[in-house]
């Protein structure tokens, strides 16, 4: 039979469809089932270290995180609702006895709030608790703009869960390496806000039976985080005793609050001097790594002790001398 009689148009179409089907199967196999090639280059000399993920990217949805805020009626903590909706909010108004969350007596500054929260919630604590101050912009926030938003966004919850307690500040300016010398400064009152003169006597009440340390150091200023497990390492009666001391002391709030400020780290198991190097702290606490620090307690561009404790009206766009100022980081 001639070739043109055997190879009909119908058979040609069938053969074409078979080949198209085989080509489609091979293409799908390559796209969907074959392993992707390894993108790692032969040399990593020019590879940039990937920045640590922000807190919003790494939190476990199974664990509760809460903020405990010591505020006054004149202060504003609504920014926490806007930027951290996933966190439980406990906003205490220390000067409003009618507020939903308040304190038995307005003494000892933020310490009364922190202790009241722990006592009232001891049997149902969140997994992670951040104890902070209310305003977004505050001079002691560890950020070039003194902005609490990037500070909290970068806070590394996994590191907190590993450590149990973390101070939310790395710069040593005020507090480290030895802000208070209880034995050397006993009875001394060299400044209205310095607690060294009264610290020894207070320590003996707060930590009965423990040896009074020669030096106490921790980066200021009473903003820290603790896990539920770490808080529960002490019985509820300890926190009740701390608050009773605070309620009964005749010391000024500036002193009693400062004594607790320089005791929280010991309450949660750290040594009397707890001053990790700034570069290590920024990396572990905020995920800011590979920065060069000229001093053990300071990294250029991260924090500068301001000339005043009150930020100028219009900050961060208005500077200390009413000059126009540019932010060091993005607003959002």
Residue frames relative to the residue before (quaternion, step in Angstrom):
aa qw qx qy qz dx dy dz
X 1.0000 0.0000 0.0000 0.0000 0.00 0.00 0.00
X 0.5113 -0.6516 0.4536 0.3290 3.63 -0.89 0.87
X 0.6340 -0.5669 0.3824 0.3613 3.56 -1.22 0.69
X 0.6795 0.5013 -0.3199 0.4298 3.58 0.89 -0.87
X 0.6170 0.5314 -0.3567 0.4580 3.61 1.21 -0.37
X 0.6765 0.4893 -0.2963 0.4637 3.61 1.08 -0.74
X 0.7571 0.3548 -0.1883 0.5152 3.66 0.89 -0.89
X 0.0455 -0.8387 0.5420 -0.0250 3.54 0.25 1.32
X 0.6701 -0.4870 0.3775 0.4139 3.56 -1.33 0.22
X 0.6233 0.5524 -0.3370 0.4391 3.57 1.05 -0.71
X 0.6699 0.4808 -0.2956 0.4824 3.57 0.99 -0.89
X 0.6245 0.5426 -0.3436 0.4444 3.60 1.03 -0.70
X 0.6511 0.5067 -0.3134 0.4702 3.58 0.99 -0.83
X 0.6413 0.5267 -0.3243 0.4540 3.58 0.99 -0.84
X 0.6521 0.5162 -0.3095 0.4610 3.59 0.97 -0.89
X 0.6454 0.5251 -0.3194 0.4536 3.58 0.99 -0.83
X 0.6561 0.5106 -0.3105 0.4609 3.58 0.97 -0.86
X 0.6246 0.5361 -0.3409 0.4543 3.60 1.02 -0.76
X 0.6775 0.4846 -0.2985 0.4658 3.57 0.88 -0.91
X 0.6335 0.5190 -0.3361 0.4652 3.60 0.99 -0.72
X 0.6423 0.5217 -0.3246 0.4582 3.59 0.99 -0.78
X 0.6500 0.5105 -0.3160 0.4659 3.59 0.98 -0.90
X 0.6511 0.5192 -0.3176 0.4534 3.61 0.97 -0.86
X 0.6454 0.5228 -0.3160 0.4586 3.58 1.02 -0.83
X 0.6473 0.5163 -0.3191 0.4610 3.59 0.97 -0.85
X 0.6598 0.5014 -0.3120 0.4647 3.60 0.92 -0.85
X 0.6450 0.5204 -0.3235 0.4565 3.60 1.01 -0.78
X 0.6699 0.4904 -0.3019 0.4686 3.59 0.91 -0.90
X 0.6153 0.5458 -0.3491 0.4490 3.57 1.01 -0.72
X 0.6773 0.4960 -0.2943 0.4568 3.57 0.92 -0.91
X 0.7127 0.4715 -0.2615 0.4487 3.57 1.00 -0.84
X 0.8124 0.3394 -0.1384 0.4535 3.55 0.88 -0.95
X 0.8081 0.3151 -0.1535 0.4735 3.59 0.94 -0.77
X 0.6362 0.5309 -0.3556 0.4323 3.61 0.98 -0.66
X 0.5205 -0.6429 0.4507 0.3356 3.67 -0.94 0.79
X 0.4987 -0.6518 0.4851 0.3018 3.54 -1.11 0.82
X 0.5440 -0.6169 0.4436 0.3561 3.59 -1.04 0.62
X 0.5587 -0.6063 0.4584 0.3320 3.55 -1.16 0.66
X 0.2882 -0.7980 0.5011 0.1707 3.62 -0.53 1.16
X 0.4720 0.6968 -0.4446 0.3065 3.60 1.22 -0.18
X 0.3630 -0.7426 0.5098 0.2386 3.62 -0.64 0.98
X 0.6441 -0.5331 0.3799 0.3957 3.54 -1.24 0.41
X 0.7794 0.2003 -0.1135 0.5828 3.57 1.06 -0.70
X 0.2037 -0.7907 0.5684 0.1012 3.59 -0.99 0.85
X 0.2747 0.8041 -0.4958 0.1792 3.56 1.19 0.39
X 0.7876 0.3288 -0.1566 0.4970 3.57 0.98 -0.84
X 0.4451 0.6934 -0.4609 0.3296 3.58 1.24 0.24
X 0.3421 -0.7358 0.5502 0.1969 3.61 -0.91 0.97
X 0.4913 -0.6439 0.4941 0.3161 3.57 -1.01 0.75
X 0.4180 -0.7077 0.5054 0.2628 3.59 -0.79 0.97
X 0.4581 -0.6974 0.4662 0.2940 3.58 -0.78 0.94
X 0.5879 -0.5752 0.4277 0.3750 3.54 -1.13 0.61
X 0.5354 -0.6367 0.4381 0.3407 3.61 -1.00 0.73
X 0.5265 -0.6142 0.4795 0.3400 3.54 -1.18 0.59
X 0.6884 -0.5078 0.3241 0.4040 3.54 -1.24 0.54
X 0.6448 0.5407 -0.3365 0.4227 3.61 0.98 -0.76
X 0.6765 0.5056 -0.2884 0.4511 3.59 1.19 -0.46
X 0.7856 0.3722 -0.1569 0.4687 3.57 1.13 -0.52
X 0.4864 0.6755 -0.4477 0.3266 3.59 1.18 -0.06
X 0.4077 -0.6906 0.5441 0.2467 3.52 -1.06 0.80
X 0.4219 -0.7289 0.4712 0.2620 3.62 -0.69 1.01
X 0.6141 0.5707 -0.3515 0.4167 3.58 1.20 -0.35
X 0.7170 0.4153 -0.2457 0.5031 3.59 1.19 -0.42
X 0.3887 -0.7297 0.5203 0.2136 3.56 -0.96 0.93
X 0.0794 -0.7616 0.6416 0.0444 3.53 -1.03 0.87
X 0.0467 -0.8082 0.5867 -0.0186 3.57 -0.91 0.94
X 0.2469 -0.7139 0.6252 0.1962 3.52 -1.30 0.40
X 0.1569 -0.7460 0.6414 0.0868 3.52 -1.12 0.79
X 0.0714 -0.8408 0.5350 -0.0410 3.54 -0.49 1.25
X 0.2199 -0.7503 0.6121 0.1187 3.54 -0.91 0.99
X 0.1215 0.8221 -0.5405 0.1313 3.58 -0.34 1.21
X 0.3266 -0.6729 0.6164 0.2459 3.48 -1.44 0.13
X 0.6860 -0.4974 0.3250 0.4200 3.58 -1.23 0.37
X 0.6685 0.5156 -0.3031 0.4421 3.58 1.09 -0.62
X 0.6588 0.5145 -0.3014 0.4588 3.61 1.24 -0.23
X 0.3061 -0.7767 0.5388 0.1132 3.53 -1.21 0.64
X 0.0320 -0.8111 0.5836 -0.0218 3.56 -0.64 1.15
X 0.3486 0.7735 -0.4784 0.2265 3.62 1.23 0.27
X 0.5385 0.6335 -0.4054 0.3799 3.62 1.16 -0.42
X 0.5874 0.5769 -0.3692 0.4312 3.57 1.15 -0.50
X 0.6327 0.5145 -0.3304 0.4753 3.60 1.05 -0.70
X 0.6683 0.5235 -0.3021 0.4336 3.56 0.97 -0.87
X 0.8118 0.3157 -0.1404 0.4708 3.57 0.79 -1.01
X 0.7814 0.2325 -0.1420 0.5615 3.60 1.17 -0.41
X 0.0148 0.8502 -0.5260 0.0173 3.61 0.67 1.03
X 0.6357 0.5577 -0.3285 0.4206 3.59 1.16 -0.51
X 0.6371 0.5231 -0.3323 0.4584 3.60 1.22 -0.26
X 0.4641 -0.6306 0.5393 0.3100 3.56 -1.16 0.59
X 0.2310 -0.7898 0.5574 0.1103 3.58 -0.93 0.91
X 0.0109 -0.7617 0.6476 -0.0190 3.55 -0.97 0.96
X 0.0243 0.8279 -0.5527 0.0924 3.55 0.17 1.37
X 0.1348 -0.8102 0.5691 0.0385 3.56 -0.38 1.26
X 0.1953 -0.7445 0.6269 0.1209 3.56 -1.08 0.82
X 0.2696 -0.8253 0.4750 0.1434 3.56 -0.13 1.29
X 0.7468 0.3795 -0.2093 0.5044 3.60 1.16 -0.56
X 0.6597 0.4496 -0.3164 0.5124 3.59 1.19 0.49
X 0.2369 -0.8158 0.5117 0.1283 3.60 -0.07 1.26
X 0.6615 0.4941 -0.3137 0.4688 3.62 1.21 -0.29
X 0.4616 0.7014 -0.4409 0.3170 3.60 1.24 -0.11
X 0.6293 -0.5384 0.4016 0.3910 3.56 -1.22 0.51
X 0.7710 0.1179 -0.0645 0.6225 3.57 1.04 -0.81
X 0.1733 0.7651 -0.6004 0.1554 3.54 -0.68 1.13
X 0.4926 -0.6627 0.4874 0.2839 3.58 -1.28 -0.11
X 0.6428 -0.5384 0.3677 0.4022 3.62 -1.17 0.46
X 0.7688 -0.0818 0.0757 0.6297 3.55 1.08 -0.81
X 0.4324 -0.7134 0.4943 0.2445 3.56 -0.99 0.86
X 0.3450 0.7092 -0.5310 0.3101 3.54 0.15 1.37
X 0.8186 0.3157 -0.1907 0.4404 3.53 -1.24 0.48
X 0.4879 -0.6956 0.4178 0.3217 3.55 1.27 0.42
X 0.8475 -0.1554 0.0838 0.5006 3.61 -1.02 -0.74
X 0.5408 0.6557 -0.4003 0.3426 3.61 1.14 -0.50
X 0.6269 0.5365 -0.3421 0.4496 3.59 1.03 -0.73
X 0.6394 0.5136 -0.3211 0.4735 3.59 1.03 -0.75
X 0.6758 0.5084 -0.3069 0.4366 3.57 0.78 -1.01
X 0.6859 0.4790 -0.2845 0.4682 3.57 0.89 -0.92
X 0.6386 0.5288 -0.3296 0.4516 3.59 0.98 -0.81
X 0.6391 0.5146 -0.3320 0.4652 3.59 0.96 -0.79
X 0.6717 0.4985 -0.3111 0.4512 3.59 0.82 -0.94
X 0.6697 0.5004 -0.3048 0.4564 3.59 0.88 -0.92
X 0.7202 0.4607 -0.2596 0.4491 3.60 0.81 -1.00
X 0.7799 0.3161 -0.1606 0.5159 3.60 1.12 -0.57
X 0.2621 0.8243 -0.4784 0.1515 3.56 1.28 0.22
X 0.7408 0.4145 -0.2299 0.4760 3.61 0.95 -0.82
X 0.7775 0.2072 -0.1451 0.5758 3.61 1.24 -0.02
X 0.1315 0.8306 -0.5261 0.1266 3.55 0.80 1.01
X 0.5095 -0.5904 0.5120 0.3602 3.59 -1.16 0.51
X 0.6277 -0.5554 0.3860 0.3854 3.57 -1.23 0.38
X 0.7849 0.0921 -0.0322 0.6118 3.57 1.06 -0.80
X 0.0639 -0.8053 0.5894 -0.0012 3.56 -0.85 0.98
X 0.1380 -0.7653 0.6250 0.0678 3.55 -0.88 1.04
X 0.1851 -0.7778 0.5968 0.0674 3.55 -0.70 1.15
X 0.1342 0.8299 -0.5168 0.1617 3.57 -0.29 1.26
X 0.5287 -0.5954 0.5065 0.3307 3.52 -1.43 0.11
X 0.6377 -0.6432 0.2896 0.3094 3.60 -1.08 0.63
X 0.7275 0.4757 -0.2805 0.4072 3.59 0.74 -0.98
X 0.5478 -0.6221 0.4469 0.3364 3.54 -1.07 0.74
X 0.7707 0.2469 -0.1376 0.5710 3.60 0.94 -0.88
X 0.1697 0.7650 -0.5961 0.1749 3.57 -0.60 1.23
X 0.5967 -0.6384 0.3500 0.3376 3.56 -0.91 0.93
X 0.7265 0.4376 -0.2638 0.4595 3.61 1.06 -0.56
X 0.4341 0.6712 -0.4873 0.3516 3.62 1.19 0.14
X 0.3954 -0.7453 0.4934 0.2114 3.56 -0.79 1.04
X 0.4718 0.6132 -0.4666 0.4286 3.52 0.31 1.36
X 0.5928 -0.5977 0.3916 0.3715 3.63 -1.00 0.68
X 0.7323 0.3575 -0.2223 0.5352 3.61 1.17 -0.56
X 0.4162 -0.6965 0.4585 0.3626 3.59 1.33 0.05
X 0.3854 0.7414 -0.4398 0.3292 3.55 1.21 0.70
X 0.3615 -0.7646 0.4978 0.1921 3.56 -0.70 1.09
X 0.5586 0.6352 -0.3935 0.3601 3.59 1.14 -0.46
X 0.7225 0.3838 -0.2802 0.5022 3.67 0.64 -0.91
X 0.5781 0.5889 -0.3764 0.4212 3.56 1.11 -0.62
X 0.7317 0.4065 -0.2369 0.4932 3.59 0.85 -0.95
X 0.6059 0.5553 -0.3625 0.4395 3.59 1.06 -0.61
X 0.7237 0.4285 -0.2406 0.4845 3.56 1.03 -0.76
X 0.4729 0.6913 -0.4489 0.3115 3.59 1.19 -0.31
X 0.3266 -0.7913 0.4975 0.1403 3.55 -0.70 1.16
X 0.3067 -0.7849 0.5183 0.1453 3.55 -0.18 1.35
X 0.6385 0.5235 -0.3613 0.4333 3.67 0.87 -0.73
X 0.6385 0.5101 -0.3393 0.4659 3.60 1.02 -0.69
X 0.6115 0.5341 -0.3450 0.4710 3.58 1.03 -0.75
X 0.6848 0.4924 -0.2972 0.4476 3.58 0.85 -0.93
X 0.6319 0.5096 -0.3273 0.4837 3.56 1.18 -0.47
X 0.7515 0.4195 -0.2109 0.4634 3.57 0.89 -0.97
X 0.3965 -0.7146 0.4857 0.3101 3.59 0.99 -0.79
X 0.7755 0.0086 0.0139 0.6311 3.57 1.08 -0.80
X 0.0431 0.7827 -0.6191 0.0483 3.58 -1.00 0.86
X 0.3363 -0.7077 0.5832 0.2145 3.55 -0.94 0.90
X 0.3440 -0.7608 0.5147 0.1949 3.59 -0.83 0.97
X 0.6617 0.4065 -0.3476 0.5255 3.56 0.77 1.06
X 0.2300 -0.8021 0.5426 0.0964 3.55 -0.98 0.90
X 0.6165 0.5673 -0.3525 0.4170 3.60 1.03 -0.75
X 0.4306 -0.7254 0.4837 0.2331 3.55 -0.99 0.86
X 0.4560 0.6961 -0.4594 0.3106 3.61 1.19 -0.32
X 0.8051 0.0026 -0.1280 0.5792 3.53 -0.43 1.38
X 0.8030 0.3014 -0.2484 0.4501 3.54 -0.60 1.18
X 0.8014 0.1763 -0.0793 0.5660 3.58 0.91 -0.87
X 0.6108 -0.1426 -0.7686 -0.1258 1.49 -2.23 1.15
X 0.8103 0.1321 -0.0696 0.5667 3.62 1.15 -0.24
X 0.1067 -0.8475 0.5190 0.0314 3.55 0.55 1.22
X 0.8085 0.1701 -0.0581 0.5604 3.58 0.92 -0.88
X 0.1126 -0.7581 0.6407 0.0456 3.54 -1.06 0.92
X 0.2669 -0.8417 0.4409 0.1611 3.59 0.27 1.28
X 0.7075 0.4484 -0.2775 0.4705 3.61 0.90 -0.85
X 0.6922 0.4895 -0.2710 0.4558 3.55 0.88 -0.95
X 0.7743 0.3742 -0.1814 0.4771 3.58 0.97 -0.85
X 0.3341 0.7728 -0.4953 0.2140 3.62 1.22 0.04
X 0.8323 0.1790 -0.1628 0.4986 3.55 -0.85 1.02
X 0.5803 0.5886 -0.3664 0.4273 3.57 1.29 -0.11
X 0.0425 -0.7938 0.6066 0.0025 3.59 -0.94 0.84
X 0.0322 0.8561 -0.5107 0.0725 3.52 0.40 1.29
X 0.7899 0.0886 -0.0688 0.6029 3.61 1.22 -0.22
X 0.6043 -0.6133 0.3770 0.3414 3.55 -1.08 0.75
X 0.7670 0.3418 -0.1865 0.5099 3.59 1.11 -0.56
X 0.5563 0.5979 -0.4091 0.4071 3.60 1.21 0.11
X 0.2850 -0.8206 0.4820 0.1144 3.57 -0.63 1.19
X 0.3741 0.7767 -0.4593 0.2139 3.60 1.25 -0.03
X 0.6672 0.5382 -0.3111 0.4104 3.58 0.93 -0.84
X 0.7642 0.3437 -0.1795 0.5154 3.59 1.11 -0.64
X 0.4708 0.7316 -0.4191 0.2597 3.55 1.25 -0.20
X 0.6420 0.5489 -0.3412 0.4124 3.59 0.86 -0.89
X 0.6859 0.4814 -0.2907 0.4618 3.57 0.82 -0.97
X 0.6611 0.4966 -0.3069 0.4714 3.57 0.99 -0.80
X 0.6227 0.5492 -0.3398 0.4417 3.60 0.98 -0.83
X 0.6580 0.5243 -0.3157 0.4388 3.59 0.92 -0.85
X 0.6574 0.4683 -0.3059 0.5049 3.60 1.20 -0.50
X 0.7036 0.4789 -0.2665 0.4523 3.57 0.89 -0.94
X 0.7925 0.1735 -0.0692 0.5806 3.58 1.04 -0.79
X 0.0680 -0.8489 0.5226 0.0399 3.60 0.58 1.10
X 0.8038 0.2758 -0.2224 0.4779 3.53 -0.99 0.90
X 0.6316 0.5201 -0.3463 0.4590 3.61 1.21 -0.20
X 0.5287 -0.6294 0.4717 0.3192 3.53 -1.13 0.69
X 0.4509 -0.6835 0.5031 0.2763 3.55 -0.90 0.93
X 0.3911 -0.7409 0.4868 0.2473 3.63 -0.66 0.99
X 0.5364 -0.6259 0.4621 0.3271 3.55 -1.18 0.57
X 0.7950 0.0716 -0.0178 0.6021 3.57 1.15 -0.64
X 0.1165 -0.7601 0.6370 0.0547 3.53 -1.18 0.74
X 0.1276 0.8039 -0.5700 0.1123 3.56 -0.79 1.01
X 0.2220 0.7179 -0.6415 0.1543 3.53 -1.07 0.89
X 0.5532 -0.6139 0.4320 0.3611 3.58 -0.98 0.74
X 0.4616 -0.6881 0.4837 0.2819 3.57 -0.83 0.99
X 0.8576 0.0603 -0.4416 -0.2566 1.98 -2.35 0.24
X 0.7550 -0.4249 0.2095 0.4534 3.56 0.48 1.25
X 0.5190 0.5173 -0.5027 0.4585 3.55 0.82 1.09
X 0.1999 0.7808 -0.5534 0.2103 3.56 -0.53 1.17
X 0.2766 -0.7387 0.5854 0.1873 3.55 -1.33 0.08
X 0.0357 -0.7864 0.6166 0.0040 3.54 -1.17 0.63
X 0.4292 -0.6836 0.5253 0.2693 3.54 -1.13 0.62
X 0.6619 -0.4885 0.3924 0.4114 3.52 -1.29 0.36
X 0.6610 0.5257 -0.3128 0.4347 3.56 0.90 -0.94
X 0.6630 0.5039 -0.3087 0.4595 3.57 0.98 -0.85
X 0.6408 0.5201 -0.3286 0.4592 3.60 0.93 -0.83
X 0.7103 0.4762 -0.2581 0.4495 3.57 0.94 -0.90
X 0.4711 0.6579 -0.4580 0.3681 3.59 1.22 0.00
X 0.6983 0.3477 -0.2505 0.5733 3.56 1.25 -0.36
X 0.4956 -0.6416 0.4809 0.3340 3.61 -1.03 0.66
X 0.6530 -0.5215 0.3827 0.3939 3.55 -1.20 0.51
X 0.5992 0.5965 -0.3520 0.4016 3.57 1.08 -0.74
X 0.5925 0.5637 -0.3728 0.4385 3.62 1.09 -0.57
X 0.6919 0.4692 -0.2821 0.4707 3.57 0.87 -0.96
X 0.5980 0.5392 -0.3529 0.4766 3.57 1.13 -0.63
X 0.6598 0.5061 -0.3074 0.4626 3.59 0.96 -0.85
X 0.6247 0.5247 -0.3465 0.4630 3.60 0.99 -0.76
X 0.6921 0.4734 -0.2916 0.4604 3.58 0.88 -0.90
X 0.6209 0.5286 -0.3497 0.4613 3.59 1.03 -0.67
X 0.6220 0.5154 -0.3436 0.4790 3.58 1.03 -0.72
X 0.6616 0.5140 -0.3045 0.4531 3.57 0.92 -0.91
X 0.6830 0.4853 -0.2867 0.4646 3.59 0.95 -0.85
X 0.7560 0.4211 -0.2151 0.4527 3.57 1.03 -0.75
X 0.5542 0.6433 -0.4007 0.3441 3.60 1.15 -0.39
X 0.4000 -0.7055 0.5373 0.2314 3.53 -1.19 0.66
X 0.4497 0.6962 -0.4487 0.3342 3.57 1.27 0.02
X 0.5670 -0.5731 0.4661 0.3644 3.55 -1.20 0.55
X 0.6343 -0.5445 0.3886 0.3875 3.55 -1.20 0.59
X 0.6291 0.5583 -0.3380 0.4222 3.57 1.01 -0.80
X 0.7009 0.4329 -0.2582 0.5046 3.58 1.16 -0.60
X 0.6831 0.4749 -0.3073 0.4619 3.62 0.78 -0.93
X 0.6487 0.5057 -0.3184 0.4712 3.58 1.00 -0.78
X 0.6561 0.5098 -0.3074 0.4639 3.55 1.04 -0.80
X 0.6055 0.5455 -0.3603 0.4539 3.60 1.04 -0.66
X 0.6730 0.4598 -0.2990 0.4962 3.61 0.93 -0.81
X 0.5892 0.5816 -0.3673 0.4239 3.59 1.03 -0.74
X 0.7591 0.3282 -0.1808 0.5323 3.57 1.02 -0.82
X 0.6305 0.5022 -0.3547 0.4737 3.56 1.16 0.64
X 0.5088 0.6799 -0.4254 0.3129 3.61 1.12 -0.50
X 0.6662 0.5153 -0.3279 0.4278 3.58 0.86 -0.86
X 0.6592 0.4760 -0.3084 0.4937 3.58 1.11 -0.62
X 0.5765 0.5695 -0.3693 0.4549 3.59 1.10 -0.67
X 0.7701 0.3287 -0.1671 0.5205 3.58 1.03 -0.81
X 0.7513 -0.5235 0.2002 0.3484 3.52 1.03 0.89
X 0.5523 0.6026 -0.4143 0.4004 3.61 1.20 0.12
X 0.6243 -0.5337 0.4136 0.3929 3.56 -1.29 0.36
X 0.6815 -0.4961 0.3455 0.4124 3.56 -1.26 0.42
X 0.7305 0.2363 -0.1702 0.6177 3.58 1.10 -0.68
X 0.0543 0.7929 -0.5981 0.1033 3.54 -0.43 1.27
X 0.2699 0.7711 -0.5112 0.2667 3.55 0.18 1.34
X 0.0829 -0.8013 0.5915 0.0342 3.62 0.21 1.19
X 0.6059 -0.5607 0.4066 0.3913 3.57 -1.13 0.60
X 0.6117 -0.6052 0.3691 0.3512 3.54 -1.06 0.80
X 0.6731 0.4989 -0.3253 0.4384 3.61 0.86 -0.86
X 0.6385 0.5086 -0.3228 0.4789 3.58 1.01 -0.77
X 0.6581 0.5254 -0.3020 0.4468 3.56 0.96 -0.91
X 0.6666 0.5017 -0.3153 0.4523 3.59 0.83 -0.93
X 0.6604 0.5069 -0.3116 0.4581 3.57 1.00 -0.77
X 0.7527 0.4117 -0.2276 0.4605 3.59 0.74 -1.01
X 0.7324 0.4318 -0.2419 0.4676 3.59 0.93 -0.86
X 0.8216 0.2159 -0.0833 0.5210 3.59 0.94 -0.89
X 0.4775 -0.6947 0.4343 0.3173 3.61 1.20 -0.01
X 0.5031 0.6152 -0.4390 0.4193 3.59 1.23 0.43
X 0.0478 0.8428 -0.5264 0.1013 3.55 -0.01 1.32
X 0.7919 0.3320 -0.2483 0.4484 3.54 -1.39 0.17
X 0.4373 0.6460 -0.5059 0.3681 3.58 0.98 0.82
X 0.3828 -0.7230 0.5311 0.2204 3.55 -1.08 0.73
X 0.1125 -0.8043 0.5833 0.0151 3.54 -0.71 1.13
X 0.3941 -0.7505 0.4874 0.2095 3.55 -0.71 1.10
X 0.7800 0.1876 -0.0967 0.5891 3.58 1.20 -0.54
X 0.6580 -0.5302 0.3607 0.3947 3.55 -1.23 0.44
X 0.7995 0.2971 -0.1414 0.5025 3.57 1.02 -0.75
X 0.7536 0.3311 -0.1938 0.5337 3.59 1.20 0.23
X 0.1021 -0.7678 0.6312 0.0398 3.53 -1.07 0.87
X 0.4857 -0.6970 0.4362 0.2966 3.61 -0.57 1.11
X 0.8141 0.2689 -0.2127 0.4687 3.53 -0.97 0.92
X 0.6354 0.5479 -0.3355 0.4284 3.60 1.22 -0.20
X 0.8025 -0.1278 0.1140 0.5716 3.61 0.83 -0.91
X 0.0506 -0.7599 0.6478 0.0160 3.55 -1.06 0.89
X 0.4466 -0.6774 0.5082 0.2888 3.58 -0.83 0.93
X 0.3477 -0.7774 0.4804 0.2096 3.62 -0.51 1.11
X 0.6020 -0.5863 0.3961 0.3702 3.59 -1.20 0.41
X 0.7844 0.1673 -0.0888 0.5906 3.61 1.15 -0.53
X 0.5117 -0.6588 0.4609 0.3030 3.56 -1.20 0.52
X 0.6793 0.4071 -0.2872 0.5389 3.61 1.25 -0.23
X 0.3708 -0.7300 0.5289 0.2232 3.56 -0.73 1.04
X 0.5659 -0.6191 0.4140 0.3537 3.62 -1.03 0.68
X 0.5652 -0.5684 0.4637 0.3776 3.56 -1.16 0.56
X 0.7564 0.3258 -0.2626 0.5027 3.56 -0.78 1.05
X 0.4202 0.6865 -0.4786 0.3509 3.58 1.29 -0.04
X 0.6144 -0.1263 -0.7761 -0.0647 1.70 -2.10 1.39
X 0.5581 0.6219 -0.3933 0.3835 3.60 1.22 0.22
X 0.6994 0.3308 -0.2431 0.5850 3.56 1.35 -0.05
X 0.3330 -0.7869 0.4941 0.1607 3.57 -0.72 1.09
X 0.7759 -0.3856 0.2568 0.4282 3.52 -1.38 -0.05
X 0.7502 0.3361 -0.1908 0.5364 3.58 1.11 -0.63
X 0.5928 -0.6081 0.3280 0.4138 3.57 1.21 0.64
X 0.4374 0.6818 -0.4703 0.3502 3.57 1.20 0.38
X 0.5768 -0.5539 0.4565 0.3901 3.55 -1.26 0.39
X 0.1021 -0.8038 0.5861 0.0071 3.53 -0.99 0.88
X 0.2778 -0.7347 0.5928 0.1780 3.55 -1.13 0.69
X 0.5268 -0.6327 0.4684 0.3205 3.54 -1.03 0.78
X 0.4633 -0.6590 0.5149 0.2932 3.53 -1.18 0.58
X 0.7898 0.1450 -0.0727 0.5915 3.58 1.18 -0.53
X 0.6841 -0.4805 0.3379 0.4324 3.61 -1.24 0.17
X 0.5807 -0.6209 0.4076 0.3334 3.55 -1.12 0.69
X 0.7659 0.3358 -0.1794 0.5181 3.58 0.97 -0.80
